[in-house]
Amino acid sequence: MSDEGMHDPLGERYGLAGVRDLGEYAEALARLLERGRREQCVALMSEAEAYAAAELLGQFAQQDPLGGLNRLAASLASRLYSRLGA
């Protein structure tokens, strides 16, 4: 992907730099999610922010349920809802 945001130091740090298309981006994000499950958790957002993020991810996931990024969004939404106790 040619987006400048994909080539920043954070993108390199998290393995997102150099992806060529949305499929590779979805795969890289899925690997990052797996890595995140093994790392120690730290609260980064409020409960209200987490709920809003889960709602938005869920809405995005419903647009194309079979798309790679959409499936990832569904997985993230599910994890957020689970952590929120919803």
Secondary structure by P-SEA (a helix, b strand, c coil): ccccccccaaaaaacccccccaaaaaaaaaaaaaaaaaccccccccaaaaaaaaaaaaaaaacccccaaaaaaaaaaaaaaaaacc
